[in-house]
Amino acid sequence: MKRNDVVLIIVLAAAAVGILIGNRLETQSGDTLIVRVHGAVAQTYSLRQNDSGTITGAGGIQLSFSIEQGHVSVIEANCPDKLCMSHRPISKNGESIICLPAGVILEIQSSEEAQYDAIVR
């Protein structure tokens, strides 16, 4: 590798880190948890107060989730793979935890509008 190759790699790495940090700062926190079962809204919760809930999905699969300090996580599930339990807690607008065997989606939404919108011409 030559000197210019190293400089190019450093510049690309710095740009990637800058984009990731900018994306993290731009994403706004949500204020509502929407619980969907097979696409239909089953329950809504405020993220402003600590709470917990249990939802029953397809085949009698139950998911228990908790809301703590604005973060939602699945704490118990009796589905076969339990992937939803290993998902990191969610708190930002548009983030979701999905349990496919149960057909349950936990999705964060914000009541605030985004600061900008995409324009397509």
Buried (B, 14 or more C-beta within 10 A) or exposed (E): EEEEEEEEEEEEEEEEEEEEEEEEEEBBBBBBBBBBBEEEEBEEBEBEEEBEBEBEBBEEBBBBBBBEEBBBBBEEBEBEEEBBBEBEBBBBBEBBBBBEBBBBBBBBBBEEEEEEEEEEE
